[in-house]
């Protein structure tokens, strides 16, 4: 403050805001470190997605199937008999299939036909299925036709048109095309 009388100083303080020379320093926002996931090589080495032989039991995955059926009922609003099959089919195409019981109905390889089981893992080109005989089968999607049954509604899935990851498939638009000869 300049050298003024006390009355002048008081007068200045009552009419004006006083700017101090030393303002506090702004705190820098701390950046959060993103947790880095494992690489594909590390996942393979750690065997994260492999099902151990002692866990390859059909009965262990029946609760997963019950959860899947509940998920599909919620997705399709109850699967009523008056529902349109095209609407249910479109929702099933985009649904997650982990836990669904599927059957290979047609295939270029005759040894795959008739295999039935619960889908444990779905990848871009294959399904890993556990059968009632407690066997883990790896079935390619290419050149196979799968059928799934939910509350009496049977849906056929053409594996050649279905070669996507589940996350990619949920965002894709499927076009209605003719059937495929196997």
Secondary structure, DSSP 4 states (H G I P E B T S, - for coil): --S--HHHHHHHHHHSPPPPS-PPPPPPPPPPPPPP---HHHHHHHTTTPPPGGG--GGGGHHHHHHHHHHHHHHTTT--TTS-HHHHHHHHHHS--TT-EEEEEEESSTTTTT-EEEEEEE-SSEEEEEETTS-EEEEESTTEEEEEEETTEEEEEEGGG--S-HHHHTTPPPP-------
